[in-house]
Amino acid sequence: MISTFSPRAFLLGMFTLVALLGPPHAMSLSASATQPGFFGDSADSDTAAAATDERLVRGKVVAVDAARNQITLEYRPVPEQFLEGGTRIFDVAQDVALRGLSAGDKVRFDVERDGRRYIVIRLENSN
C-alpha cells in the first residue's frame, strides 16, 4: 500500500495538536508561576496572594532612588502588561511612597504602561 501526503490531513493534525497543547506562552507562564522557591516563597502562598489581589505582582527590591522617584525591582512576569520577569528600573507614581524600602525587601506592586516606560502605581512591602 502506498500512502500519499495530504496537506488537508496534515493541517488538521497540526490544528488538533495546537488545540490540545494550548498557546506556547500559556505553557511557559504557568510553569514559571507554579515553580516553588522563587524569591524564597512557595507556589501555594503565591496562589493565595493571587486570589486576594490578582493585579499585584511579587518582586524583590534591588535598589531605591528616592531622588529620581525610581525603584529597581526583580520581579515575576506581568502577563497583563506583556512584561517578562526579570530586573528593571521602574518610575514610581508621585503618590507612591518609597520610604522604608531597601534592597532585599519583598514587595507586591502594580504597574501601568505609559508609552515605552512602566510606572509603579501601587507598592506594598510584604516582608
C-alpha positions as CSV (number, residue, x, y, z in Angstrom):
1,M,0.0,0.0,0.0
2,I,1.4,3.4,-1.0
3,S,0.5,6.4,1.1
4,T,0.3,9.9,-0.3
5,F,0.8,13.2,1.5
6,S,-2.4,15.1,2.2
7,P,-2.0,18.8,3.1
8,R,-5.5,18.8,4.4
9,A,-4.9,15.9,6.8
10,F,-1.5,17.5,7.9
11,L,-3.1,20.8,8.7
12,L,-6.0,19.2,10.5
13,G,-3.5,17.2,12.6
14,M,-1.5,20.4,13.4
15,F,-4.6,22.4,14.4
16,T,-5.6,19.5,16.7
17,L,-2.2,19.4,18.3
18,V,-2.1,23.1,18.9
19,A,-5.6,23.0,20.4
20,L,-4.6,20.2,22.8
21,L,-1.4,21.9,23.9
22,G,-2.7,25.5,24.0
23,P,-0.8,28.6,23.1
24,P,3.0,28.4,23.8
25,H,3.0,31.5,26.1
26,A,0.4,29.9,28.3
27,M,2.7,26.9,29.0
28,S,5.7,29.0,29.8
29,L,3.8,31.4,32.1
30,S,2.0,28.6,34.0
31,A,5.2,26.7,34.5
32,S,7.1,29.7,36.0
33,A,4.2,30.8,38.1
34,T,4.0,27.4,39.8
35,Q,7.7,26.8,40.5
36,P,8.3,26.8,44.2
37,G,11.3,28.8,45.6
38,F,11.0,32.0,43.5
39,F,12.0,34.7,45.9
40,G,12.0,32.1,48.7
41,D,8.3,31.6,48.7
42,S,6.2,28.6,47.8
43,A,3.7,28.1,45.0
44,D,0.8,27.8,47.5
45,S,1.4,31.2,49.0
46,D,1.6,32.7,45.5
47,T,-1.8,31.2,44.7
48,A,-3.3,32.6,47.9
49,A,-1.8,36.0,47.3
50,A,-3.1,36.0,43.7
51,A,-6.6,35.2,45.0
52,T,-6.6,38.2,47.2
53,D,-5.5,40.7,44.6
54,E,-4.7,39.4,41.1
55,R,-3.1,42.6,39.8
56,L,-0.3,42.7,42.3
57,V,3.0,41.2,41.2
58,R,5.5,39.7,43.6
59,G,9.0,41.1,43.5
60,K,12.2,42.0,45.4
61,V,13.7,45.4,45.8
62,V,17.2,45.7,44.2
63,A,17.7,49.4,44.7
64,V,15.7,52.6,45.6
65,D,16.5,56.0,44.1
66,A,14.1,58.3,46.0
67,A,15.7,61.4,44.4
68,R,14.7,60.3,41.0
69,N,11.5,58.6,42.2
70,Q,12.6,55.3,40.8
71,I,12.9,51.7,42.1
72,T,14.8,48.7,40.7
73,L,12.8,45.5,41.1
74,E,13.5,41.9,40.4
75,Y,10.0,40.6,39.5
76,R,7.8,37.8,38.2
77,P,6.2,38.0,34.8
78,V,3.3,40.5,34.4
79,P,1.0,38.9,31.8
80,E,-1.4,41.8,31.7
81,Q,1.3,44.1,30.6
82,F,3.2,41.5,28.4
83,L,6.2,42.1,30.6
84,E,8.5,39.1,31.1
85,G,10.1,38.5,34.5
86,G,13.5,40.0,35.3
87,T,15.1,43.0,36.8
88,R,14.1,46.5,35.7
89,I,14.2,50.2,36.8
90,F,10.7,51.5,37.2
91,D,9.5,55.0,37.5
92,V,7.2,55.4,40.5
93,A,4.0,57.5,40.6
94,Q,4.2,60.6,42.8
95,D,1.6,59.3,45.3
96,V,3.5,56.0,45.9
97,A,5.9,56.2,48.9
98,L,9.4,54.8,48.7
99,R,10.2,55.5,52.4
100,G,11.2,52.5,54.4
101,L,12.1,50.3,51.4
102,S,15.6,49.0,50.9
103,A,17.4,46.3,48.9
104,G,16.2,42.8,49.7
105,D,12.7,43.8,50.7
106,K,9.9,41.7,49.3
107,V,7.2,43.7,47.7
108,R,3.9,43.4,45.8
109,F,3.2,46.0,43.2
110,D,1.0,47.1,40.3
111,V,2.5,48.6,37.1
112,E,0.9,50.7,34.4
113,R,2.4,51.2,30.9
114,D,2.9,54.8,29.6
115,G,4.3,54.6,26.1
116,R,7.7,52.8,26.3
117,R,8.0,53.0,30.1
118,Y,6.4,51.3,33.0
119,I,5.2,53.2,36.1
120,V,4.7,51.6,39.5
121,I,1.2,52.8,40.6
122,R,0.9,50.7,43.8
123,L,3.6,49.3,46.0
124,E,3.3,47.2,49.2
125,N,6.1,46.0,51.4
126,S,5.4,42.3,52.1
127,N,8.2,41.4,54.5
